[in-house]
Amino acid sequence: MAGLIQQLQDNVLRYITPAIIFPVLLLAAIFCFFAYYWYAMCPKEGTLEWISMASRKPRPFTFAGKRHPMTKKDALPLLLLTAVYAFSAFWSLGSFTAPQSFAQLPAGSSATFSLKEEADITSLMYYTGLNTGAYTLEASADGENWVSLWAKTDDGGKVESYYWADGTGYSPSKAVSQKYSLLFKWQEIVPTAPVHAKFLRITAIPDSGKDWLELGELALYGADGELLQVAYTDGSAAALFDEQGTVPAMPTWYNSGYFDEIYHPRTAYEHIRGIYPYEITHPPLGKLIMSLGIQIFGMTPFGWRFMGALFGVGMLPLLYVFLKNLFGKTAVAACGTALFAFDFMHLTQTRIATIDTYGVFFILAMYFFMYRYLTLPAGTSFKKGALPLFLSGLMWGIGAASKWTVIYGAAGLALLYFIGLYFKLRDWPQDEGAPRFGPWLVKTLLFSVLCFVLIPAVIYTLSYIPYALARDGLTLENLIRQMWENQKYMLTYHQGVHDVHPYESRWYQWLVDGRPILYYLDSTSGASQGLKCAFASFNNPVVSWAGLLAILACAAQAFRRKWAKASFFLVTAAGAATALVKVNGILDASLESYVRTRNLALMILGVVLYLAFGALAIHAFPQYSAKALFIVVGYLSQLVPWLLIGRTTFAYHYFPSVIFLVLAICYVFNDLMERRAKGWRIALYGLTGTAIALYAAFYPVLVGIMVPTWYTDSFIRWLPSWPF
């Protein structure tokens, strides 16, 4: 028996780590939560609800209803949540310092400088600016005999080492690289052996079509790691050594750009300087918003990340008011806002200087104002409904000019608008005091065209003013031409993005939090101490897993009749299966036979489970609600387009859908409170508290804190596909 126990410990128990136990316990808790919700939602025999359903006298299906206002007791949870999240978002957001002056070196030109005294140069660091190319760096002890810095590369072009050698008779070494993926980053070069020198010379070699290169700073280190002092520079090299205090101990995400920060901050900076941008694969407005932070704090990591973090904080008050308007309960609004505030992706995406944050903010805003419009009862005057309609259109226009993903959300917005219009037509009061429907409808439709077509078109076109100013001047004809040409380019570009990426993922992986995108990994600088630094973008498992089940619960309540509910699940299952085969190619003939068989089996299993959950939800939730329809339409409008897109995709494309996951969970919370279900406080605050606890546990891999390797491996790497 003792031997059996020992074998069990050696072969089984040692693999049962917290990283296995925690997700199992969480899934069990979430399923228990929804079983409790099912029980609470079953109509109790003898109640008015049971009698109404038994008599088959359904109440009208409508959006119209009370918009619950904010009250004094909402101030404390709103301010507390916003303040706590703001602290966690702005903490160590990025360095406040980076070189602000750049030496602009024309193609083929050289800059010469000398050290205060001869020294052994053991390493160097440099900070890149605009334009791409490379530099040849030379060193000399006497100013007559020069050696060049060279890079040794493998067959794939990856640098293996650097060394100093005589370059006489050879082409320029171009060892100091300034390719586009290195812009506005600190780079460190450590040659295999030092060079003894007093004089140095750097020569700019821009890529074809470029006239110059910009270099922000150059730092040289001696034998003891001390920063060497430069005694003399010619005029063109002066800017290379005027901000030596900005040189960090080592390049990290904190003081340099990472992931897509090689694109968007650069573009924002180019807009400020009136240069035609390098990155033109998204509309300009998001980068123009980003440029405000750069103008305030300089072209520094904090500066280019500031506006995104600020918008991330700004989402919370907006969401809180939205939830209070929807459900009228402070507890629901506070818990829902907490779930969104402490969702992992919300933090990581708003801290990186990309444009996704702005798109999500305006999606949230445009749905909020549309909801306020839809809740106005039939017979409301045109004047009273004009403001929320205008603001919804304005938010959609600004969002579309920031990122195209907002356009996906507009499809759901339009569907809700026309459904709401039908409800108003159906319920329009016939008494003499009510406005006449015909004139109201004409004014509403014309005003809607203004708000959702004309004004957004103007905003979108005006966002291209920096393009026109940088190329051929600001005229109406040139402005429209620049805008139109960019639309054609963007469409072609996004259709052609099929490069394989190690952290790409598909929509079906997003649903279950299956494949985060790794933004940063440093497993070398702290390896001797058993430390590493990594962070990724993915969802809080509570929001992701509970949110998915909540969406299914909402879908079962988004329609009044059972046949409509069943049709929804059948159509969506068929659509998902078709997308998997036709778009994602899971049964492609080029795949190995066993892979196709596995994929087919998994697809069938997924469809069967989905339909089973759907059937269970239809049986469990005979109720119906326009609020549930609102949530489901919003969620699908952000998700469904990705089923039809075959380009390379990533987990962060799911970010807009997270809004509706939270709304769906709050819908469930509200039902529990409405039913006065026994123990609802434990369910409500328990689920929210679990999400907050996970936020604290995963915080290091959301913001890039150096932590012990055992912590990530044994505690928070819940799935093999999680890459940190």
MIZAFI-16774 format. One line per field, with one value per residue (C-alpha): residue in three letters; x, y, z. Coordinates in steps of 0.2 Angstrom, whole numbers. Layout:
MIZAFI-16774
residuo <- c(ALA:...)
X <- c(X:...)
Y <- c(Y:...)
Z <- c(Z:...)
end
This chain:
MIZAFI-16774
residuo <- c(MET:ALA:GLY:LEU:ILE:GLN:GLN:LEU:GLN:ASP:ASN:VAL:LEU:ARG:TYR:ILE:THR:PRO:ALA:ILE:ILE:PHE:PRO:VAL:LEU:LEU:LEU:ALA:ALA:ILE:PHE:CYS:PHE:PHE:ALA:TYR:TYR:TRP:TYR:ALA:MET:CYS:PRO:LYS:GLU:GLY:THR:LEU:GLU:TRP:ILE:SER:MET:ALA:SER:ARG:LYS:PRO:ARG:PRO:PHE:THR:PHE:ALA:GLY:LYS:ARG:HIS:PRO:MET:THR:LYS:LYS:ASP:ALA:LEU:PRO:LEU:LEU:LEU:LEU:THR:ALA:VAL:TYR:ALA:PHE:SER:ALA:PHE:TRP:SER:LEU:GLY:SER:PHE:THR:ALA:PRO:GLN:SER:PHE:ALA:GLN:LEU:PRO:ALA:GLY:SER:SER:ALA:THR:PHE:SER:LEU:LYS:GLU:GLU:ALA:ASP:ILE:THR:SER:LEU:MET:TYR:TYR:THR:GLY:LEU:ASN:THR:GLY:ALA:TYR:THR:LEU:GLU:ALA:SER:ALA:ASP:GLY:GLU:ASN:TRP:VAL:SER:LEU:TRP:ALA:LYS:THR:ASP:ASP:GLY:GLY:LYS:VAL:GLU:SER:TYR:TYR:TRP:ALA:ASP:GLY:THR:GLY:TYR:SER:PRO:SER:LYS:ALA:VAL:SER:GLN:LYS:TYR:SER:LEU:LEU:PHE:LYS:TRP:GLN:GLU:ILE:VAL:PRO:THR:ALA:PRO:VAL:HIS:ALA:LYS:PHE:LEU:ARG:ILE:THR:ALA:ILE:PRO:ASP:SER:GLY:LYS:ASP:TRP:LEU:GLU:LEU:GLY:GLU:LEU:ALA:LEU:TYR:GLY:ALA:ASP:GLY:GLU:LEU:LEU:GLN:VAL:ALA:TYR:THR:ASP:GLY:SER:ALA:ALA:ALA:LEU:PHE:ASP:GLU:GLN:GLY:THR:VAL:PRO:ALA:MET:PRO:THR:TRP:TYR:ASN:SER:GLY:TYR:PHE:ASP:GLU:ILE:TYR:HIS:PRO:ARG:THR:ALA:TYR:GLU:HIS:ILE:ARG:GLY:ILE:TYR:PRO:TYR:GLU:ILE:THR:HIS:PRO:PRO:LEU:GLY:LYS:LEU:ILE:MET:SER:LEU:GLY:ILE:GLN:ILE:PHE:GLY:MET:THR:PRO:PHE:GLY:TRP:ARG:PHE:MET:GLY:ALA:LEU:PHE:GLY:VAL:GLY:MET:LEU:PRO:LEU:LEU:TYR:VAL:PHE:LEU:LYS:ASN:LEU:PHE:GLY:LYS:THR:ALA:VAL:ALA:ALA:CYS:GLY:THR:ALA:LEU:PHE:ALA:PHE:ASP:PHE:MET:HIS:LEU:THR:GLN:THR:ARG:ILE:ALA:THR:ILE:ASP:THR:TYR:GLY:VAL:PHE:PHE:ILE:LEU:ALA:MET:TYR:PHE:PHE:MET:TYR:ARG:TYR:LEU:THR:LEU:PRO:ALA:GLY:THR:SER:PHE:LYS:LYS:GLY:ALA:LEU:PRO:LEU:PHE:LEU:SER:GLY:LEU:MET:TRP:GLY:ILE:GLY:ALA:ALA:SER:LYS:TRP:THR:VAL:ILE:TYR:GLY:ALA:ALA:GLY:LEU:ALA:LEU:LEU:TYR:PHE:ILE:GLY:LEU:TYR:PHE:LYS:LEU:ARG:ASP:TRP:PRO:GLN:ASP:GLU:GLY:ALA:PRO:ARG:PHE:GLY:PRO:TRP:LEU:VAL:LYS:THR:LEU:LEU:PHE:SER:VAL:LEU:CYS:PHE:VAL:LEU:ILE:PRO:ALA:VAL:ILE:TYR:THR:LEU:SER:TYR:ILE:PRO:TYR:ALA:LEU:ALA:ARG:ASP:GLY:LEU:THR:LEU:GLU:ASN:LEU:ILE:ARG:GLN:MET:TRP:GLU:ASN:GLN:LYS:TYR:MET:LEU:THR:TYR:HIS:GLN:GLY:VAL:HIS:ASP:VAL:HIS:PRO:TYR:GLU:SER:ARG:TRP:TYR:GLN:TRP:LEU:VAL:ASP:GLY:ARG:PRO:ILE:LEU:TYR:TYR:LEU:ASP:SER:THR:SER:GLY:ALA:SER:GLN:GLY:LEU:LYS:CYS:ALA:PHE:ALA:SER:PHE:ASN:ASN:PRO:VAL:VAL:SER:TRP:ALA:GLY:LEU:LEU:ALA:ILE:LEU:ALA:CYS:ALA:ALA:GLN:ALA:PHE:ARG:ARG:LYS:TRP:ALA:LYS:ALA:SER:PHE:PHE:LEU:VAL:THR:ALA:ALA:GLY:ALA:ALA:THR:ALA:LEU:VAL:LYS:VAL:ASN:GLY:ILE:LEU:ASP:ALA:SER:LEU:GLU:SER:TYR:VAL:ARG:THR:ARG:ASN:LEU:ALA:LEU:MET:ILE:LEU:GLY:VAL:VAL:LEU:TYR:LEU:ALA:PHE:GLY:ALA:LEU:ALA:ILE:HIS:ALA:PHE:PRO:GLN:TYR:SER:ALA:LYS:ALA:LEU:PHE:ILE:VAL:VAL:GLY:TYR:LEU:SER:GLN:LEU:VAL:PRO:TRP:LEU:LEU:ILE:GLY:ARG:THR:THR:PHE:ALA:TYR:HIS:TYR:PHE:PRO:SER:VAL:ILE:PHE:LEU:VAL:LEU:ALA:ILE:CYS:TYR:VAL:PHE:ASN:ASP:LEU:MET:GLU:ARG:ARG:ALA:LYS:GLY:TRP:ARG:ILE:ALA:LEU:TYR:GLY:LEU:THR:GLY:THR:ALA:ILE:ALA:LEU:TYR:ALA:ALA:PHE:TYR:PRO:VAL:LEU:VAL:GLY:ILE:MET:VAL:PRO:THR:TRP:TYR:THR:ASP:SER:PHE:ILE:ARG:TRP:LEU:PRO:SER:TRP:PRO:PHE)
X <- c(0:14:22:5:4:21:18:2:12:26:15:-1:-1:14:6:-9:-4:-14:-14:-25:-35:-40:-49:-58:-64:-69:-78:-88:-92:-99:-109:-116:-120:-130:-139:-144:-150:-160:-168:-172:-180:-192:-209:-217:-234:-247:-238:-244:-230:-235:-254:-249:-239:-252:-266:-255:-257:-240:-235:-229:-212:-204:-189:-199:-197:-190:-173:-167:-157:-141:-143:-132:-128:-120:-107:-96:-95:-92:-78:-70:-70:-64:-50:-44:-44:-35:-21:-19:-19:-7:5:21:13:29:44:42:59:65:76:67:80:86:101:94:108:106:109:128:133:144:145:162:165:178:179:187:201:205:195:189:172:163:145:133:115:106:88:80:69:60:64:72:89:105:121:140:149:168:181:199:212:222:209:218:216:198:188:170:157:150:135:137:120:113:106:89:97:96:110:121:134:143:162:175:185:194:181:194:189:171:154:148:144:127:128:118:100:85:72:54:52:65:59:57:66:82:94:109:124:138:152:162:177:180:188:201:196:196:187:171:161:144:137:118:113:94:83:79:68:73:83:88:88:85:94:90:104:120:128:145:151:168:176:168:151:153:145:159:160:161:173:169:156:153:137:127:132:128:110:117:124:113:101:112:102:88:98:91:100:93:79:62:44:44:56:53:39:32:21:10:18:30:16:3:14:25:10:4:21:22:5:12:27:17:25:14:12:20:5:-10:-20:-32:-42:-32:-43:-37:-19:-24:-31:-15:-5:-13:-4:12:10:7:21:32:37:39:32:20:16:10:1:-8:-23:-27:-26:-37:-50:-49:-53:-66:-76:-80:-91:-100:-103:-109:-122:-127:-130:-139:-150:-153:-157:-159:-149:-133:-127:-129:-121:-106:-103:-104:-92:-80:-81:-76:-64:-55:-56:-38:-40:-47:-32:-19:-27:-29:-11:-3:-3:-14:-31:-42:-46:-54:-65:-71:-75:-85:-94:-100:-105:-115:-125:-128:-136:-146:-153:-158:-167:-175:-183:-193:-211:-221:-229:-213:-210:-197:-188:-186:-178:-167:-153:-149:-151:-139:-126:-127:-123:-109:-101:-103:-95:-80:-78:-78:-65:-54:-55:-66:-72:-84:-92:-96:-105:-115:-124:-131:-135:-145:-155:-159:-165:-177:-184:-187:-195:-207:-211:-215:-226:-235:-238:-241:-255:-271:-277:-279:-265:-252:-240:-246:-236:-233:-224:-214:-208:-203:-193:-185:-179:-172:-163:-157:-149:-141:-134:-129:-124:-120:-111:-101:-96:-90:-81:-72:-67:-60:-50:-39:-34:-16:-14:-19:-8:7:4:-2:-10:-27:-40:-57:-52:-36:-44:-57:-44:-33:-47:-54:-37:-34:-50:-45:-28:-35:-47:-34:-22:-34:-39:-21:-16:-13:5:7:10:15:1:-13:-30:-48:-65:-69:-53:-59:-75:-66:-51:-41:-26:-19:-8:9:15:31:43:60:66:84:88:82:85:99:87:73:63:54:44:29:12:-2:-19:-34:-49:-53:-59:-74:-79:-75:-83:-98:-101:-103:-116:-124:-125:-134:-146:-150:-152:-165:-174:-172:-187:-205:-209:-201:-199:-190:-178:-175:-172:-159:-149:-151:-146:-131:-125:-126:-117:-103:-101:-101:-88:-77:-77:-77:-68:-56:-53:-54:-57:-46:-39:-21:-23:-17:-31:-30:-31:-47:-55:-50:-57:-73:-76:-72:-84:-98:-95:-95:-111:-120:-115:-120:-137:-139:-136:-148:-162:-158:-159:-175:-183:-175:-180:-197:-197:-192:-185:-181:-165:-159:-162:-152:-137:-137:-138:-124:-113:-116:-113:-96:-92:-101:-90:-75:-83:-82:-65:-50:-36:-24:-33:-29:-37:-38:-51:-63:-61:-77:-87:-82:-94:-109:-102:-103:-120:-126:-119:-127:-144:-142:-138:-153:-164:-158:-161:-178:-183:-177:-168:-162:-143:-142:-130:-118:-120:-118:-104:-95:-93:-88:-76:-68:-65:-56:-46:-40:-36:-24:-17:-14:-9:10:7:-5:7:25:31:46:40:47:45:37:23:18:21:12:-2:-8:-3:-20:-20:-5:-9:-7:10:17)
Y <- c(0:12:9:12:29:33:29:40:54:53:50:60:71:81:87:93:111:126:130:115:116:135:134:118:126:142:132:122:138:147:132:131:150:147:132:143:156:143:138:156:160:146:153:147:139:151:167:181:176:158:163:175:162:148:159:163:182:188:206:217:216:233:244:257:259:269:275:274:290:291:294:300:283:279:292:282:265:275:286:271:259:273:278:260:256:272:269:251:258:272:264:262:266:271:281:300:302:298:308:323:330:320:321:321:313:315:299:295:309:306:313:312:314:311:304:314:301:285:270:252:253:237:241:254:259:270:277:277:290:292:283:266:261:257:265:261:264:266:268:274:277:290:297:289:270:265:249:245:237:222:210:191:184:166:160:168:185:185:193:181:193:209:212:226:223:233:237:243:236:230:238:248:236:244:235:248:244:256:245:249:237:246:264:273:260:258:245:238:231:221:216:200:210:229:241:254:271:290:294:288:291:286:286:286:274:276:263:266:281:289:305:305:295:302:296:302:297:286:280:272:261:258:243:245:249:268:280:287:306:314:329:335:333:341:350:336:324:336:329:312:316:330:319:306:307:298:282:268:254:242:242:236:239:253:264:258:254:236:226:238:253:253:259:270:282:284:289:301:309:311:320:332:335:337:321:309:294:277:267:270:254:262:279:293:299:287:292:310:307:299:313:324:314:316:335:336:324:323:308:297:280:289:302:290:278:292:295:276:274:290:283:266:275:286:270:266:281:279:260:263:276:264:250:261:266:248:240:254:245:252:234:229:244:243:225:226:241:231:216:227:237:222:212:208:214:231:234:228:235:253:253:249:263:256:263:249:258:273:261:252:268:275:258:259:277:275:260:270:284:273:264:280:284:267:268:283:278:279:296:305:321:322:336:325:311:321:323:305:301:314:309:291:296:307:294:282:294:298:279:275:288:279:261:251:239:252:250:232:238:250:235:231:249:250:234:240:257:249:237:251:261:246:246:264:262:247:256:274:282:286:300:318:325:314:320:314:299:303:320:313:298:309:321:306:297:313:318:300:301:317:310:292:296:314:320:304:306:323:318:304:315:329:316:315:334:328:318:332:344:332:329:342:354:357:358:350:340:334:330:319:311:307:300:289:282:277:268:257:254:249:237:229:228:220:207:202:200:181:180:167:174:164:171:173:166:163:168:151:153:170:163:152:163:150:159:176:187:189:207:206:193:195:178:182:197:189:171:169:174:163:178:183:197:194:201:196:202:190:191:188:170:175:188:176:160:167:180:167:157:174:178:161:165:182:173:162:177:188:182:179:163:146:143:160:155:138:146:158:144:133:147:153:135:133:149:145:128:136:149:135:125:139:153:145:130:117:103:109:96:102:96:79:66:64:83:85:70:78:95:88:78:94:104:92:91:110:111:98:106:123:116:107:122:132:119:119:138:139:127:135:153:155:173:186:204:218:221:203:207:223:214:199:211:221:206:197:213:214:195:189:199:190:173:180:186:174:186:184:189:191:190:209:209:202:218:226:211:211:226:215:200:212:218:200:195:211:205:189:199:210:195:187:204:206:188:192:175:168:170:182:193:178:175:193:198:181:181:199:196:181:192:205:192:185:203:205:187:190:208:205:196:211:225:217:215:204:188:171:159:146:158:159:141:134:147:157:147:139:132:126:139:153:159:168)
Z <- c(0:4:-13:-21:-12:-17:-35:-34:-27:-40:-55:-52:-37:-41:-57:-48:-46:-41:-60:-62:-47:-48:-66:-61:-45:-55:-68:-55:-46:-62:-66:-49:-50:-66:-59:-45:-57:-67:-50:-46:-63:-63:-61:-45:-45:-40:-43:-55:-67:-67:-70:-84:-93:-90:-97:-112:-111:-115:-111:-125:-131:-131:-127:-119:-100:-86:-87:-69:-64:-54:-35:-21:-16:-33:-30:-18:-28:-44:-37:-28:-43:-54:-42:-39:-57:-62:-50:-56:-74:-72:-61:-70:-86:-95:-93:-92:-101:-118:-130:-137:-148:-163:-175:-192:-203:-222:-233:-234:-221:-207:-189:-180:-161:-149:-131:-117:-116:-124:-117:-120:-127:-121:-126:-132:-132:-145:-147:-164:-172:-188:-205:-208:-213:-204:-198:-200:-183:-184:-170:-170:-157:-168:-180:-195:-193:-192:-187:-190:-180:-188:-185:-187:-193:-196:-212:-207:-205:-186:-177:-167:-161:-164:-167:-172:-187:-201:-215:-228:-245:-239:-241:-226:-211:-207:-190:-181:-187:-188:-196:-193:-179:-169:-170:-154:-144:-134:-142:-134:-143:-134:-145:-142:-138:-133:-145:-138:-146:-144:-160:-167:-183:-188:-206:-210:-223:-226:-235:-253:-255:-238:-238:-220:-203:-186:-171:-153:-142:-142:-126:-125:-110:-103:-96:-79:-86:-84:-96:-106:-108:-125:-127:-145:-158:-174:-177:-184:-169:-155:-152:-150:-133:-126:-116:-108:-92:-102:-105:-95:-87:-100:-113:-107:-111:-99:-108:-126:-138:-139:-151:-161:-153:-167:-178:-169:-158:-173:-184:-170:-169:-188:-188:-175:-186:-202:-210:-221:-209:-211:-204:-215:-211:-200:-200:-193:-178:-165:-168:-168:-150:-145:-151:-138:-124:-134:-135:-117:-110:-125:-136:-122:-117:-104:-117:-130:-118:-108:-119:-120:-101:-99:-110:-101:-85:-93:-99:-81:-76:-93:-90:-73:-78:-93:-80:-68:-83:-88:-71:-58:-45:-37:-33:-51:-58:-45:-48:-67:-67:-56:-68:-83:-73:-67:-84:-89:-107:-102:-92:-104:-120:-112:-107:-124:-136:-149:-156:-150:-134:-143:-153:-138:-129:-143:-145:-127:-129:-145:-138:-122:-131:-142:-127:-120:-136:-137:-120:-124:-125:-141:-143:-136:-146:-159:-149:-134:-143:-154:-142:-138:-156:-161:-147:-153:-171:-165:-155:-170:-182:-170:-167:-185:-189:-176:-180:-192:-179:-173:-190:-185:-170:-181:-189:-172:-168:-185:-181:-164:-171:-183:-171:-159:-173:-176:-158:-158:-173:-165:-149:-155:-145:-154:-142:-148:-137:-145:-159:-176:-181:-200:-197:-182:-193:-207:-195:-186:-202:-209:-193:-192:-209:-203:-187:-193:-211:-215:-199:-198:-216:-212:-196:-206:-220:-209:-199:-215:-214:-208:-224:-235:-226:-228:-246:-259:-247:-239:-252:-252:-268:-261:-244:-252:-263:-249:-239:-254:-259:-241:-240:-255:-248:-231:-238:-249:-234:-222:-235:-237:-219:-218:-211:-198:-181:-165:-155:-167:-162:-170:-164:-156:-145:-139:-133:-120:-117:-126:-133:-126:-137:-128:-129:-120:-113:-104:-98:-98:-88:-72:-76:-64:-50:-57:-62:-78:-85:-97:-100:-112:-117:-113:-102:-84:-84:-73:-87:-101:-95:-85:-98:-112:-101:-98:-116:-119:-105:-113:-130:-123:-117:-132:-141:-135:-144:-142:-161:-162:-148:-156:-173:-166:-159:-174:-186:-176:-174:-193:-196:-184:-192:-210:-205:-197:-213:-227:-218:-206:-217:-203:-215:-229:-240:-237:-219:-213:-213:-194:-192:-202:-192:-176:-182:-188:-171:-161:-172:-170:-152:-150:-160:-150:-134:-140:-145:-129:-119:-130:-127:-109:-108:-118:-106:-91:-96:-103:-100:-113:-112:-124:-113:-117:-136:-134:-126:-138:-154:-147:-144:-160:-170:-163:-165:-181:-193:-187:-192:-210:-209:-214:-211:-196:-180:-162:-145:-143:-157:-144:-134:-140:-136:-118:-115:-119:-109:-94:-98:-100:-82:-75:-83:-73:-58:-60:-62:-46:-37:-45:-39:-21:-23:-7:-6:-20:-11:-10:-28:-34:-23:-23:-42:-42:-28:-37:-53:-42:-33:-50:-56:-41:-44:-63:-61:-64:-81:-86:-83:-84:-66:-64:-54:-50:-64:-52:-49:-67:-70:-55:-51:-66:-82:-82:-100:-110:-123:-111:-116:-101)
end
